Amino acid sequence: QVQLVESGGGLVQAGGPLRPSCAASGRTFSMYNMGWSRQAPGKEREFVAAIRWAGSTTYYAGSVKGRFTISRDNAKNTVFLQMNSLKPDDTAVYFCAAAVRWVAPMDSVSDYGYWGQGTQVTVSS
């Protein structure tokens, strides 16, 4: 298994950038497909972005495409979510997740077997 810890969330004004990261422990991090999901108050957890283990393939939710970029540094056991042009609707707890199997487009939370505890992202207007 893999352990995931998110960090880098915070309070940011609309239009600003933020880059939360997810630190993974384990000797086989590079073998895992990774994703980011988010959950706003009173709403279901929703898919945000996914990246294949080798970093060669990515997917994004339509609501963030063009604004967010998922990336990974396997040498540092870290996954990033570069968020630009943030909107108040982006406010949520952002969760990092890992999956052994790649099931394109990895856009369902059920595709992931391992989860971090989340990091709060608040976008003010």
N, CA and C atoms as a LAMMPS dump frame, in Angstrom:
ITEM: TIMESTEP
0
ITEM: NUMBER OF ATOMS
375
ITEM: BOX BOUNDS ff ff ff
-5.0000000000000000e+02 5.0000000000000000e+02
-5.0000000000000000e+02 5.0000000000000000e+02
-5.0000000000000000e+02 5.0000000000000000e+02
ITEM: ATOMS id mol type element x y z
1 1 1 N 0.824 -1.175 0
2 1 2 C 0 0 0
3 1 3 C 0.875 1.247 0
4 2 1 N 0.21 2.373 -0.167
5 2 2 C 0.902 3.648 -0.183
6 2 3 C 0.18 4.605 0.76
7 3 1 N 0.958 5.434 1.452
8 3 2 C 0.403 6.436 2.341
9 3 3 C 0.538 7.805 1.687
10 4 1 N -0.512 8.603 1.776
11 4 2 C -0.564 9.883 1.085
12 4 3 C -0.86 11.005 2.068
13 5 1 N -0.131 12.104 1.934
14 5 2 C -0.324 13.271 2.782
15 5 3 C -0.335 14.514 1.911
16 6 1 N -1.465 15.216 1.906
17 6 2 C -1.588 16.444 1.133
18 6 3 C -1.129 17.64 1.952
19 7 1 N -0.657 18.649 1.252
20 7 2 C -0.283 19.91 1.871
21 7 3 C -0.323 21.002 0.813
22 8 1 N -0.218 22.24 1.245
23 8 2 C -0.151 23.343 0.309
24 8 3 C -1.468 24.014 0.014
25 9 1 N -2.521 23.598 0.688
26 9 2 C -3.776 24.304 0.546
27 9 3 C -3.718 25.62 1.294
28 10 1 N -4.811 26.343 1.247
29 10 2 C -4.844 27.612 1.947
30 10 3 C -5.914 28.525 1.412
31 11 1 N -5.819 29.779 1.801
32 11 2 C -6.764 30.806 1.394
33 11 3 C -6.146 31.643 0.289
34 12 1 N -6.886 31.806 -0.788
35 12 2 C -6.394 32.569 -1.925
36 12 3 C -7.557 33.344 -2.533
37 13 1 N -7.268 34.5 -3.069
38 13 2 C -8.3 35.297 -3.723
39 13 3 C -8.595 34.753 -5.11
40 14 1 N -9.801 34.99 -5.564
41 14 2 C -10.194 34.555 -6.893
42 14 3 C -9.215 35.071 -7.934
43 15 1 N -8.871 34.191 -8.86
44 15 2 C -7.926 34.534 -9.901
45 15 3 C -6.504 34.144 -9.587
46 16 1 N -6.236 33.846 -8.338
47 16 2 C -4.891 33.529 -7.939
48 16 3 C -4.533 32.078 -8.145
49 17 1 N -3.262 31.774 -7.963
50 17 2 C -2.784 30.399 -8.098
51 17 3 C -2.561 29.733 -6.746
52 18 1 N -2.547 28.44 -6.783
53 18 2 C -2.204 27.64 -5.625
54 18 3 C -1.682 26.31 -6.135
55 19 1 N -0.778 25.721 -5.39
56 19 2 C -0.17 24.478 -5.84
57 19 3 C -0.049 23.483 -4.707
58 20 1 N -1.151 22.855 -4.352
59 20 2 C -1.041 21.806 -3.338
60 20 3 C -0.237 20.625 -3.847
61 21 1 N 0.333 19.905 -2.922
62 21 2 C 1.13 18.749 -3.27
63 21 3 C 0.714 17.562 -2.423
64 22 1 N 1.13 16.405 -2.859
65 22 2 C 0.801 15.161 -2.185
66 22 3 C 2.07 14.355 -2.058
67 23 1 N 2.485 14.139 -0.836
68 23 2 C 3.679 13.35 -0.567
69 23 3 C 3.287 11.914 -0.289
70 24 1 N 3.926 11.008 -0.969
71 24 2 C 3.629 9.595 -0.831
72 24 3 C 4.796 8.857 -0.21
73 25 1 N 4.473 7.92 0.614
74 25 2 C 5.487 7.05 1.19
75 25 3 C 5.334 5.658 0.605
76 26 1 N 6.446 4.992 0.493
77 26 2 C 6.431 3.672 -0.087
78 26 3 C 7.482 3.54 -1.166
79 27 1 N 7.961 2.369 -1.328
80 27 2 C 9.045 2.128 -2.272
81 27 3 C 8.558 1.968 -3.703
82 28 1 N 7.245 1.873 -3.891
83 28 2 C 6.696 1.637 -5.217
84 28 3 C 5.793 2.762 -5.692
85 29 1 N 6.067 3.988 -5.244
86 29 2 C 5.234 5.12 -5.626
87 29 3 C 5.101 5.242 -7.132
88 30 1 N 6.188 5.063 -7.843
89 30 2 C 6.165 5.244 -9.286
90 30 3 C 5.259 4.247 -9.99
91 31 1 N 4.851 3.204 -9.299
92 31 2 C 3.975 2.204 -9.886
93 31 3 C 2.502 2.597 -9.816
94 32 1 N 2.188 3.598 -9.021
95 32 2 C 0.798 3.978 -8.809
96 32 3 C 0.349 5.071 -9.76
97 33 1 N -0.855 4.91 -10.241
98 33 2 C -1.545 5.99 -10.913
99 33 3 C -2.099 6.918 -9.837
100 34 1 N -2.082 8.209 -10.104
101 34 2 C -2.447 9.173 -9.078
102 34 3 C -3.553 10.095 -9.555
103 35 1 N -4.283 10.605 -8.599
104 35 2 C -5.352 11.516 -8.932
105 35 3 C -5.621 12.515 -7.831
106 36 1 N -6.331 13.554 -8.189
107 36 2 C -6.836 14.54 -7.241
108 36 3 C -8.353 14.595 -7.363
109 37 1 N -9.005 14.648 -6.231
110 37 2 C -10.442 14.844 -6.171
111 37 3 C -10.714 15.934 -5.157
112 38 1 N -11.927 16.426 -5.131
113 38 2 C -12.261 17.475 -4.177
114 38 3 C -13.679 17.295 -3.683
115 39 1 N -13.931 17.859 -2.515
116 39 2 C -15.247 17.77 -1.922
117 39 3 C -15.592 19.099 -1.267
118 40 1 N -16.622 19.724 -1.775
119 40 2 C -17.112 20.971 -1.22
120 40 3 C -18.171 20.668 -0.165
121 41 1 N -18.415 21.599 0.747
122 41 2 C -19.416 21.371 1.79
123 41 3 C -20.775 21.006 1.21
124 42 1 N -21.341 19.926 1.706
125 42 2 C -22.65 19.498 1.263
126 42 3 C -22.695 18.84 -0.094
127 43 1 N -21.545 18.592 -0.689
128 43 2 C -21.512 17.997 -2.007
129 43 3 C -20.73 16.695 -2.002
130 44 1 N -20.945 15.908 -3.047
131 44 2 C -20.218 14.66 -3.196
132 44 3 C -18.788 14.931 -3.641
133 45 1 N -17.932 14.001 -3.314
134 45 2 C -16.563 14.105 -3.773
135 45 3 C -16.535 13.943 -5.287
136 46 1 N -15.789 14.807 -5.956
137 46 2 C -15.746 14.785 -7.406
138 46 3 C -14.313 14.725 -7.92
139 47 1 N -14.18 14.088 -9.052
140 47 2 C -12.891 13.955 -9.703
141 47 3 C -12.395 15.294 -10.208
142 48 1 N -11.097 15.503 -10.093
143 48 2 C -10.471 16.723 -10.579
144 48 3 C -9.458 16.422 -11.684
145 49 1 N -8.519 15.541 -11.396
146 49 2 C -7.453 15.258 -12.359
147 49 3 C -6.817 13.92 -12.051
148 50 1 N -6.224 13.321 -13.066
149 50 2 C -5.534 12.046 -12.911
150 50 3 C -4.289 12.024 -13.772
151 51 1 N -3.311 11.264 -13.331
152 51 2 C -2.074 11.119 -14.078
153 51 3 C -1.608 9.673 -13.971
154 52 1 N -1.213 9.117 -15.102
155 52 2 C -0.753 7.747 -15.109
156 52 3 C 0.607 7.626 -14.439
157 53 1 N 0.941 6.429 -14.076
158 53 2 C 2.146 6.203 -13.266
159 53 3 C 3.413 6.774 -13.874
160 54 1 N 3.518 6.721 -15.199
161 54 2 C 4.699 7.231 -15.868
162 54 3 C 4.583 8.714 -16.211
163 55 1 N 3.438 9.303 -15.925
164 55 2 C 3.237 10.706 -16.218
165 55 3 C 2.95 11.003 -17.67
166 56 1 N 2.724 9.984 -18.458
167 56 2 C 2.545 10.158 -19.886
168 56 3 C 1.115 10.505 -20.286
169 57 1 N 0.171 10.265 -19.393
170 57 2 C -1.234 10.488 -19.701
171 57 3 C -1.912 11.212 -18.549
172 58 1 N -2.709 12.206 -18.871
173 58 2 C -3.455 12.943 -17.859
174 58 3 C -4.897 13.123 -18.294
175 59 1 N -5.772 13.279 -17.307
176 59 2 C -7.172 13.576 -17.542
177 59 3 C -7.612 14.656 -16.57
178 60 1 N -8.578 15.444 -16.996
179 60 2 C -9.081 16.526 -16.174
180 60 3 C -10.595 16.595 -16.248
181 61 1 N -11.18 16.995 -15.152
182 61 2 C -12.591 17.306 -15.174
183 61 3 C -12.812 18.54 -16.035
184 62 1 N -13.945 18.577 -16.696
185 62 2 C -14.223 19.701 -17.572
186 62 3 C -14.206 21.038 -16.864
187 63 1 N -14.56 21.048 -15.592
188 63 2 C -14.637 22.289 -14.841
189 63 3 C -13.271 22.897 -14.541
190 64 1 N -12.213 22.104 -14.654
191 64 2 C -10.88 22.603 -14.336
192 64 3 C -9.935 22.555 -15.519
193 65 1 N -10.347 21.939 -16.597
194 65 2 C -9.486 21.82 -17.763
195 65 3 C -9.073 23.201 -18.259
196 66 1 N -7.792 23.341 -18.509
197 66 2 C -7.26 24.614 -18.95
198 66 3 C -6.797 25.495 -17.817
199 67 1 N -7.202 25.184 -16.594
200 67 2 C -6.8 25.969 -15.43
201 67 3 C -5.887 25.193 -14.484
202 68 1 N -6.127 23.897 -14.375
203 68 2 C -5.36 23.054 -13.459
204 68 3 C -4.417 22.155 -14.247
205 69 1 N -3.298 21.831 -13.637
206 69 2 C -2.343 20.915 -14.229
207 69 3 C -1.845 19.942 -13.173
208 70 1 N -2.002 18.67 -13.437
209 70 2 C -1.489 17.654 -12.536
210 70 3 C -0.126 17.198 -13.042
211 71 1 N 0.783 17 -12.132
212 71 2 C 2.113 16.536 -12.491
213 71 3 C 2.666 15.689 -11.355
214 72 1 N 3.739 15.005 -11.632
215 72 2 C 4.341 14.18 -10.594
216 72 3 C 5.847 14.152 -10.749
217 73 1 N 6.504 13.982 -9.644
218 73 2 C 7.94 13.832 -9.594
219 73 3 C 8.202 12.531 -8.853
220 74 1 N 8.378 11.476 -9.6
221 74 2 C 8.527 10.17 -8.984
222 74 3 C 9.794 10.066 -8.139
223 75 1 N 10.811 10.818 -8.504
224 75 2 C 12.038 10.808 -7.722
225 75 3 C 11.816 11.371 -6.329
226 76 1 N 10.828 12.254 -6.191
227 76 2 C 10.518 12.858 -4.903
228 76 3 C 9.245 12.301 -4.284
229 77 1 N 8.676 11.298 -4.91
230 77 2 C 7.443 10.681 -4.411
231 77 3 C 6.354 11.722 -4.168
232 78 1 N 6.186 12.614 -5.118
233 78 2 C 5.276 13.73 -4.929
234 78 3 C 4.419 13.964 -6.169
235 79 1 N 3.16 14.285 -5.928
236 79 2 C 2.224 14.672 -6.97
237 79 3 C 1.79 16.104 -6.701
238 80 1 N 1.656 16.881 -7.75
239 80 2 C 1.294 18.28 -7.624
240 80 3 C -0.003 18.577 -8.365
241 81 1 N -0.664 19.608 -7.922
242 81 2 C -1.828 20.117 -8.63
243 81 3 C -1.673 21.624 -8.736
244 82 1 N -1.205 22.072 -9.873
245 82 2 C -1.077 23.499 -10.116
246 82 3 C -2.443 24.051 -10.484
247 83 1 N -2.954 24.947 -9.678
248 83 2 C -4.27 25.521 -9.877
249 83 3 C -4.116 26.995 -10.189
250 84 1 N -4.578 27.386 -11.339
251 84 2 C -4.537 28.774 -11.765
252 84 3 C -5.947 29.295 -11.983
253 85 1 N -6.067 30.598 -11.999
254 85 2 C -7.355 31.247 -12.237
255 85 3 C -8.442 30.675 -11.337
256 86 1 N -8.143 30.583 -10.08
257 86 2 C -9.069 29.969 -9.134
258 86 3 C -10.357 30.759 -9.003
259 87 1 N -11.424 30.023 -8.81
260 87 2 C -12.755 30.586 -8.65
261 87 3 C -13.308 30.201 -7.285
262 88 1 N -14.247 30.974 -6.765
263 88 2 C -14.865 30.58 -5.492
264 88 3 C -15.459 29.176 -5.531
265 89 1 N -15.938 28.744 -6.685
266 89 2 C -16.496 27.405 -6.813
267 89 3 C -15.445 26.312 -6.662
268 90 1 N -14.177 26.68 -6.71
269 90 2 C -13.108 25.71 -6.507
270 90 3 C -12.879 25.417 -5.031
271 91 1 N -13.524 26.168 -4.166
272 91 2 C -13.367 25.955 -2.734
273 91 3 C -13.809 24.553 -2.358
274 92 1 N -12.918 23.823 -1.72
275 92 2 C -13.194 22.444 -1.35
276 92 3 C -12.003 21.888 -0.595
277 93 1 N -12.199 20.722 -0.034
278 93 2 C -11.085 19.95 0.474
279 93 3 C -10.563 19.117 -0.683
280 94 1 N -9.294 19.224 -0.947
281 94 2 C -8.684 18.513 -2.057
282 94 3 C -7.968 17.275 -1.553
283 95 1 N -8.303 16.151 -2.158
284 95 2 C -7.775 14.861 -1.751
285 95 3 C -6.877 14.275 -2.826
286 96 1 N -5.777 13.743 -2.393
287 96 2 C -4.894 12.978 -3.247
288 96 3 C -5.3 11.51 -3.17
289 97 1 N -5.179 10.799 -4.266
290 97 2 C -5.561 9.404 -4.293
291 97 3 C -4.631 8.604 -5.19
292 98 1 N -4.55 7.317 -4.918
293 98 2 C -3.697 6.419 -5.681
294 98 3 C -4.482 5.199 -6.124
295 99 1 N -4.113 4.691 -7.279
296 99 2 C -4.772 3.52 -7.843
297 99 3 C -3.744 2.591 -8.454
298 100 1 N -3.909 1.328 -8.221
299 100 2 C -3.006 0.346 -8.811
300 100 3 C -3.3 0.163 -10.295
301 101 1 N -4.567 0.121 -10.625
302 101 2 C -4.987 -0.099 -12.001
303 101 3 C -5.337 1.211 -12.688
304 102 1 N -5.04 1.272 -13.957
305 102 2 C -5.392 2.415 -14.765
306 102 3 C -6.67 2.085 -15.528
307 103 1 N -7.72 2.797 -15.204
308 103 2 C -8.998 2.627 -15.873
309 103 3 C -9.383 3.984 -16.435
310 104 1 N -8.944 4.25 -17.63
311 104 2 C -9.186 5.551 -18.254
312 104 3 C -10.672 5.87 -18.286
313 105 1 N -11.031 7.116 -17.991
314 105 2 C -10.18 8.259 -17.668
315 105 3 C -9.966 8.499 -16.184
316 106 1 N -10.138 7.491 -15.366
317 106 2 C -9.905 7.584 -13.927
318 106 3 C -10.697 8.716 -13.288
319 107 1 N -11.904 8.9 -13.753
320 107 2 C -12.699 10.036 -13.316
321 107 3 C -13.739 9.703 -12.252
322 108 1 N -13.663 8.526 -11.702
323 108 2 C -14.568 8.129 -10.629
324 108 3 C -13.77 7.914 -9.357
325 109 1 N -14.291 8.39 -8.248
326 109 2 C -13.586 8.208 -6.983
327 109 3 C -13.427 6.736 -6.653
328 110 1 N -14.299 5.904 -7.187
329 110 2 C -14.213 4.475 -6.944
330 110 3 C -13.043 3.826 -7.672
331 111 1 N -12.417 4.551 -8.58
332 111 2 C -11.252 4.022 -9.287
333 111 3 C -10.018 3.982 -8.392
334 112 1 N -10.065 4.685 -7.283
335 112 2 C -8.895 4.835 -6.419
336 112 3 C -9.047 4.042 -5.133
337 113 1 N -7.977 3.389 -4.754
338 113 2 C -8.017 2.557 -3.566
339 113 3 C -7.377 3.157 -2.342
340 114 1 N -6.599 4.208 -2.513
341 114 2 C -5.881 4.824 -1.408
342 114 3 C -6.095 6.329 -1.427
343 115 1 N -6.295 6.896 -0.253
344 115 2 C -6.618 8.313 -0.131
345 115 3 C -5.823 8.992 0.967
346 116 1 N -5.518 10.261 0.73
347 116 2 C -4.955 11.084 1.778
348 116 3 C -6.06 11.7 2.609
349 117 1 N -5.682 12.534 3.572
350 117 2 C -6.65 13.15 4.468
351 117 3 C -7.216 14.456 3.932
352 118 1 N -6.613 15.008 2.915
353 118 2 C -7.129 16.206 2.291
354 118 3 C -6.473 17.478 2.782
355 119 1 N -6.513 18.488 1.946
356 119 2 C -6.032 19.816 2.301
357 119 3 C -7.065 20.84 1.856
358 120 1 N -7.368 21.773 2.734
359 120 2 C -8.422 22.75 2.468
360 120 3 C -7.93 23.828 1.517
361 121 1 N -8.732 24.094 0.499
362 121 2 C -8.496 25.194 -0.423
363 121 3 C -9.716 26.098 -0.377
364 122 1 N -9.504 27.343 -0.019
365 122 2 C -10.59 28.309 0.061
366 122 3 C -10.283 29.471 -0.863
367 123 1 N -11.201 29.741 -1.768
368 123 2 C -11.033 30.817 -2.732
369 123 3 C -12.057 31.898 -2.417
370 124 1 N -11.582 33.07 -2.091
371 124 2 C -12.455 34.175 -1.747
372 124 3 C -12.734 35.028 -2.97
373 125 1 N -13.892 35.66 -2.973
374 125 2 C -14.28 36.513 -4.079
375 125 3 C -13.846 37.945 -3.847
